[in-house]
Amino acid sequence: MKRTGFGLAFTILLFAGGAEASSLEFLLNDYSVQGRYHLTISQDEYGASGIGARLLYNDDEETLLGSLGFDFSGEPGNVPGLELGVVARGTGGTTDDSKDFLVLDVGGQASYYPPALQGLGIAARIHWAPKLLSFIDAERMLEAGVTVGYALTPRIRLLLAYQVMRTDFEDEGTWTIDEGVRGGFEARF
């Protein structure tokens, strides 16, 4: 897959107009960089729905991938700062310059930023693509991550995140296509 195609898709989504809220996340370390853009489509007292896009480049694992998906989230009951959600998305890319993959995955996410901790919180997510929804060279994919964040202001959050992605490839077994700790920020606008 061409890097310019991912860049163009991400730029178009970044400048898509007219929604209620957006956020941009940027995480990096010595050998990888990941950017996420989230566009809220609707939001009310029951929760929110949105579109999210991600680009990831990992030089150490020779991985380049992009994701596009829909998410639905809300605050359950009377637990201030807790948000739960589900995600459906497509992820495609290449790794090790020889393995291409395209998967459709489902996932769950949770974040807890209690008001008593004054901006400190944690978020976790897990995504899984079964064999039925894995294409090209992939047979299935599992992705998990945990993030610790601190809100400097209501619109800026510092992040420290761990993420791991593993993919089963035909006749090759399971490969780790991304794993590492990254630091960065999230900006809401």
C-alpha positions in Angstrom: 0.0 0.0 0.0 1.2 3.4 -0.8 2.1 5.8 2.0 0.7 8.7 0.0 -2.7 7.0 -0.1 -2.8 6.8 3.7 -1.7 10.4 4.0 -4.3 11.6 1.6 -7.1 9.7 3.4 -6.0 11.0 6.8 -5.8 14.6 5.5 -9.3 14.4 3.9 -10.8 13.1 7.2 -8.9 15.7 9.2 -10.4 18.5 7.4 -13.9 17.1 7.0 -16.3 19.7 8.3 -19.2 20.3 10.5 -19.4 18.0 13.5 -19.9 18.7 17.1 -16.3 17.9 18.4 -13.0 16.5 17.2 -9.8 15.3 18.7 -6.3 14.7 17.4 -3.9 12.3 19.1 -0.2 12.1 18.4 2.1 9.5 20.0 5.7 8.6 19.2 8.9 6.9 20.4 12.4 6.5 18.9 11.2 4.1 16.1 7.4 4.7 15.6 4.7 7.3 15.3 1.0 7.0 15.5 -1.7 9.6 14.8 -5.4 9.4 15.4 -8.2 11.7 14.5 -11.7 11.4 15.9 -14.8 13.2 14.6 -17.9 13.1 16.8 -21.0 12.7 14.6 -23.7 13.0 17.3 -23.8 13.5 21.0 -26.6 13.6 23.6 -27.3 12.6 27.2 -27.2 8.9 26.2 -23.8 9.0 24.7 -21.9 9.8 21.5 -21.1 8.2 18.1 -18.2 9.1 15.9 -15.7 8.2 13.1 -12.1 7.6 13.9 -9.0 7.3 11.7 -5.5 6.2 12.5 -2.1 6.0 10.8 0.8 4.1 12.3 4.4 3.7 11.1 6.7 1.4 13.0 10.3 1.4 11.5 11.4 -1.4 13.9 8.7 -3.8 12.8 8.6 -2.3 9.2 4.8 -1.8 9.6 2.7 0.8 8.0 -1.1 0.7 8.6 -4.2 2.7 8.6 -7.6 2.3 10.2 -11.0 3.7 9.7 -14.0 2.9 11.9 -17.1 3.9 13.8 -17.5 4.0 17.6 -20.3 4.4 20.1 -19.7 5.3 23.7 -21.5 6.6 26.8 -21.3 7.0 30.6 -23.1 4.2 32.4 -25.1 4.8 35.6 -23.8 7.0 38.3 -20.0 6.6 38.0 -18.5 10.0 37.2 -15.6 9.8 34.8 -16.3 6.3 33.5 -16.9 5.9 29.8 -17.5 2.6 27.9 -17.7 2.0 24.2 -17.7 -0.3 21.3 -15.9 0.0 18.0 -16.2 -1.5 14.5 -13.4 -0.7 12.0 -11.3 -1.7 9.1 -7.5 -1.9 9.3 -5.1 -2.4 6.4 -1.4 -2.2 5.8 1.8 -3.9 5.2 4.6 -5.3 7.5 8.1 -6.6 6.9 7.8 -5.4 3.3 6.2 -8.7 2.3 3.0 -9.2 4.3 -0.1 -7.2 3.4 -3.3 -7.4 5.5 -6.8 -6.1 5.6 -9.1 -6.9 8.6 -12.4 -5.9 9.9 -12.4 -5.9 13.6 -14.7 -5.2 16.6 -13.5 -3.9 19.9 -14.3 -2.5 23.3 -12.9 0.4 25.1 -13.1 1.9 28.6 -11.7 5.1 30.2 -11.9 6.3 33.7 -11.0 9.9 34.6 -12.5 10.4 38.0 -13.0 14.0 39.0 -11.3 13.3 42.4 -8.0 12.7 40.6 -8.1 16.2 39.0 -7.3 15.1 35.4 -5.4 11.9 35.9 -7.0 8.7 34.4 -6.6 5.5 32.5 -8.0 4.0 29.3 -7.9 0.5 27.9 -9.0 -1.1 24.6 -9.0 -4.4 22.9 -9.8 -5.2 19.2 -10.2 -8.6 17.5 -10.6 -9.6 13.9 -11.6 -13.3 13.4 -10.4 -15.4 10.5 -13.7 -14.8 8.7 -13.1 -11.1 8.5 -9.3 -11.2 7.7 -8.1 -10.9 4.2 -5.1 -10.8 1.9 -2.2 -12.5 3.9 -3.9 -12.2 7.4 -5.8 -14.9 9.1 -6.8 -12.9 12.3 -5.6 -10.0 14.3 -5.6 -9.0 18.0 -4.8 -5.5 19.2 -4.7 -4.3 22.8 -3.6 -1.1 24.5 -3.6 0.8 27.8 -3.1 4.6 28.2 -2.4 6.7 31.2 -3.4 10.4 30.7 -3.3 13.7 32.5 -5.4 16.6 31.5 -3.4 19.8 31.5 -6.4 21.8 30.4 -9.9 20.7 29.4 -8.7 20.5 25.8 -5.1 19.1 26.2 -4.2 15.8 27.6 -0.7 14.3 28.0 -0.5 10.6 27.3 1.7 7.6 27.9 0.5 4.5 26.0 1.4 0.9 25.6 0.1 -0.9 22.5 0.6 -4.4 21.0 -0.7 -5.8 17.7 -0.4 -9.4 16.7 -1.5 -10.9 13.4 -1.7 -14.5 12.2 -0.4 -14.8 8.6 -1.0 -17.8 6.3 1.7 -20.4 6.7 3.8 -18.0 8.8 2.2 -18.2 12.3 1.7 -15.2 14.6 3.7 -12.0 14.1 4.0 -9.0 16.3 3.5 -6.1 13.9 3.6 -3.4 16.5 4.5 -3.2 20.1 5.8 -0.4 22.3 5.4 2.4 24.7 4.7 5.9 23.2 4.3 9.3 24.7 2.4 12.2 23.3 -0.7 14.3 23.6 -4.4 14.5 22.7 -6.0 17.8 21.7 -9.7 18.4 21.6 -11.3 21.1 19.4 
